[in-house]
Amino acid sequence: MCCEFPMGVKIKEPKKNWTGNVLSFSFKAKTNFINTSLSGKITVTDSLVVLKSDLSANVTALISEDKLQRIINDLLDELFQPESDYNINKINLQMN
């Protein structure tokens, strides 16, 4: 899956690591005027997908927390179509 990010955001240095059913991830998001790091965890069970991430003020300066939650929820809904047995738990984003 490929995504176009608003305001020319480019993703750099993506990292991921699975430990059991938990994916830890991090990356740097860069624009012409803001650089910030993001990290979080995605937990996958037989019936849930839960994403938790801390957001810096730099991120919410680019995009509102509500809009970011909607975008990510839409992407998760796209990944796990309605015919899937997965119950997509809405995202819990925490600001630093």
Buried (B, 14 or more C-beta within 10 A) or exposed (E): EEEEEEEEBEEEEEEEEEEEEEBEBBBBBBBEEBEBBBEBBBBBEEEEBBBBBEBBEBBBEBBEBEEBBEBBBEEBEEEBEEEEEBEBBEBEBEEE
